[in-house]
Amino acid sequence: MTREQQLTKVFVEVADSLTEDFDLIDFLQRLCGRCVELLDVAACGVLLADQHDVLTVLAASDEHTRLLELFSLQHDQGPCVDCYRSGRPRTNIDLADPDAARNWPQFTPAARSSGFVSTNALPLRLRGRVIGSVGLFQTDATALGDADIALGQALADVATIAILQQRTLAHSEVERGQLQHALTSRIVLEQVKGILAERWQVSPDEAFVAFRSYARSNHHQLSRLARLIADGEFDTARIRQPRKPGRRR
């Protein structure tokens, strides 16, 4: 698929956000995938702020990245945290640079131990208002060019519009409350991912792929299906388990 075709899919997905049953978590999960594909980065994570301006990991391209972003939040440091607070991009950060270790003494070694050698952080912003940030991680030292950074920021801007258009901008508390609902839904989703991974004896990433595939095929919102599973109101045997090596179906 060409970059133009991939961009077309992004705009189709944004158009889908205009529907009443818009699934914010699934949209941001897709955004992570599109960033990886279009920008040729190894991983992507999205942080959103709740009504108390506390950042939470709402989507990530893989489990390692989600855990790294969680680690960043736990220690209140890292490019994504700084990007959210300043509202400015942090690009082409060499994680081997001594300045990175001085600025983020806990985050930098954790990122390097995950195999990342450079990182970028782009704000989720609209007209100076910042609601989160997007982290882009690379496993090689190749710098993102100006065109890729501009495209990454454009994707972040489009995602911000898709998020905010679902809310009444004149009522900040309502908007923040809806963001809080999405953040709470993500917590339930992580719990269910762990439940399925343990039940099927697979990795969390494999469990999530199977869960998400079933939800899409059967027109379920991720958050609603996760809540049903968490409440014991859905038989998970209906979801096709990930294939294990050597196991026949």
C-alpha positions in Angstrom: 0.0 0.0 0.0 1.4 3.4 -1.0 1.7 6.3 1.5 -1.1 8.1 -0.3 -3.4 5.1 0.2 -2.4 4.8 3.8 -3.2 8.5 4.3 -6.6 8.0 2.7 -7.3 5.3 5.2 -6.4 7.7 8.0 -8.9 10.3 6.8 -11.6 7.6 6.4 -11.0 6.6 10.0 -11.3 10.3 11.1 -14.6 10.5 9.2 -15.8 7.5 11.1 -15.3 9.5 14.3 -18.3 11.6 13.3 -20.6 8.7 14.0 -22.4 8.3 17.3 -20.8 5.0 18.2 -17.2 6.4 17.8 -14.8 4.3 19.7 -12.0 6.6 21.0 -9.7 3.8 22.2 -9.9 1.9 18.9 -9.3 5.1 17.0 -6.2 5.9 18.9 -5.0 2.3 18.6 -5.3 2.7 14.8 -3.5 6.0 15.0 -0.5 4.2 16.6 -0.5 1.7 13.8 -0.7 4.4 11.1 2.2 6.3 12.7 4.3 3.1 12.6 3.4 2.4 9.0 3.7 6.0 7.6 6.7 7.3 9.5 8.7 4.0 9.6 9.2 4.1 13.3 9.4 1.0 15.5 6.6 1.9 18.0 4.1 4.5 19.0 2.2 5.4 22.1 -0.5 8.0 22.9 -0.9 9.8 26.3 -4.1 11.7 27.2 -4.8 13.9 30.2 -7.8 13.4 32.5 -9.9 16.2 34.1 -7.1 16.7 36.7 -4.4 17.1 34.0 -3.0 13.7 34.9 -1.6 11.8 31.9 -2.6 8.2 31.1 -1.4 5.8 28.4 -4.5 5.3 26.3 -3.0 3.5 23.3 0.2 1.9 22.2 1.4 -0.1 19.2 2.7 -2.9 21.4 2.9 -4.0 25.1 6.6 -3.0 25.6 5.8 0.6 24.5 2.8 0.8 26.7 4.8 -0.4 29.7 7.6 2.1 28.8 5.1 5.0 28.7 3.6 3.8 32.0 7.1 3.8 33.5 7.6 7.4 32.2 4.4 8.5 33.9 5.3 6.8 37.1 8.6 8.7 37.3 7.0 11.9 35.9 9.6 12.3 33.2 10.4 11.6 29.6 9.9 13.4 26.2 6.1 12.8 26.1 5.6 14.3 29.6 7.8 17.3 28.7 6.0 17.6 25.3 2.6 17.7 27.0 3.7 20.3 29.6 5.3 22.6 27.1 3.0 22.0 24.1 6.1 21.8 21.9 7.5 18.9 19.9 10.6 17.1 21.1 12.2 15.5 18.1 15.1 13.2 17.2 16.3 12.7 20.7 19.4 10.4 20.9 18.9 8.2 23.9 22.7 7.6 24.1 23.2 11.4 24.5 24.4 12.2 28.0 21.9 15.1 28.1 19.0 12.6 27.7 20.3 10.7 30.7 20.6 13.9 32.7 17.1 15.1 31.8 15.4 11.8 32.3 17.5 9.6 34.5 14.9 6.8 34.9 13.2 6.9 31.5 16.4 6.9 29.3 17.9 3.6 30.5 14.5 2.0 30.5 13.9 3.1 26.9 17.4 1.8 25.9 16.8 -1.5 27.6 13.6 -1.9 25.5 15.8 -1.6 22.4 15.0 2.0 21.5 17.9 4.3 20.5 16.0 7.5 19.6 12.6 9.0 20.3 10.3 11.8 19.3 7.3 13.4 21.1 4.5 15.4 19.4 1.7 17.3 21.1 -2.0 16.6 20.7 -3.0 20.2 20.4 -5.6 22.5 18.9 -5.1 26.3 18.8 -2.7 26.2 21.6 -4.7 23.8 23.7 -2.8 20.6 24.6 -4.7 17.4 25.6 -1.9 14.8 25.4 1.1 13.7 23.4 2.2 11.1 20.9 5.5 9.2 21.4 7.4 7.8 18.4 10.2 5.3 19.1 13.0 4.1 16.9 15.4 1.2 17.1 18.0 2.8 14.9 19.6 6.2 14.9 18.1 7.4 11.6 16.7 10.8 12.3 13.1 11.7 11.2 13.3 14.3 8.4 11.3 17.5 8.4 8.7 16.0 6.1 8.1 13.0 8.4 7.9 15.2 11.5 5.4 17.5 9.7 3.3 14.4 8.8 3.5 13.0 12.3 2.3 16.4 13.7 -0.5 16.5 11.1 -1.6 13.0 12.2 -1.5 14.2 15.9 -3.5 17.3 14.9 -6.1 15.3 13.1 -6.4 12.9 16.0 -6.9 15.9 18.4 -9.7 17.2 16.2 -11.4 13.8 16.1 -11.2 13.6 19.9 -12.5 17.1 20.5 -15.2 17.2 17.9 -16.9 14.5 20.0 -17.2 16.9 22.9 -19.0 20.2 23.6 -16.1 22.6 23.6 -18.1 25.2 25.5 -18.4 22.9 28.5 -14.9 22.0 29.6 -16.1 19.8 32.5 -18.3 17.7 30.1 -15.4 17.3 27.7 -12.9 16.3 30.4 -15.5 13.9 31.9 -15.8 12.2 28.6 -12.0 11.9 28.4 -12.1 10.4 31.9 -14.6 7.8 30.7 -12.2 6.9 27.9 -9.3 6.6 30.3 -11.4 4.4 32.7 -12.4 2.2 29.7 -8.7 1.8 28.9 -8.1 0.5 32.4 -10.8 -2.1 32.0 -9.4 -3.0 28.6 -6.0 -3.7 30.1 -7.5 -5.9 32.8 -9.4 -7.9 30.2 -6.2 -8.2 28.1 -4.5 -9.7 31.1 -7.4 -12.0 31.8 -7.4 -13.3 28.2 -3.6 -13.7 28.1 -3.6 -15.7 31.3 -6.6 -17.8 30.2 -5.1 -18.6 26.8 -1.5 -18.7 27.9 -0.4 -16.2 25.3 1.2 -12.7 25.4 -0.9 -9.7 26.1 -0.3 -8.4 22.6 -1.6 -11.7 21.1 -4.6 -11.6 23.4 -5.4 -8.0 22.4 -5.1 -8.8 18.7 -7.6 -11.6 19.0 -10.0 -9.5 21.2 -9.8 -6.6 18.8 -10.4 -8.8 15.8 -13.5 -10.3 17.3 -14.8 -6.9 18.3 -14.4 -5.5 14.8 -15.8 -8.5 13.1 -18.9 -8.4 15.3 -19.3 -4.6 15.4 -18.6 -4.3 19.1 -17.0 -1.3 20.7 -13.8 -2.3 22.4 -14.7 -0.6 25.7 -18.2 -2.1 25.7 -17.0 -5.6 25.0 -14.2 -5.3 27.6 -16.8 -4.2 30.2 -19.0 -7.2 29.4 -16.1 -9.6 29.9 -14.9 -7.9 33.1 -18.4 -8.2 34.5 -18.7 -11.8 33.5 -21.5 -11.2 31.0 -19.7 -12.5 27.9 -18.5 -16.0 27.2 -14.9 -15.5 26.0 -15.1 -19.0 24.3 -16.8 -17.1 21.5 -13.5 -15.3 20.7 -11.1 -17.3 18.5 -8.0 -17.9 20.4 -4.5 -16.9 19.0 -2.8 -19.8 17.3 0.0 -21.3 19.3 3.1 -22.8 17.7 2.5 -26.5 16.9 -1.2 -26.4 17.7 -3.8 -27.3 15.0 -7.2 -25.8 14.9 
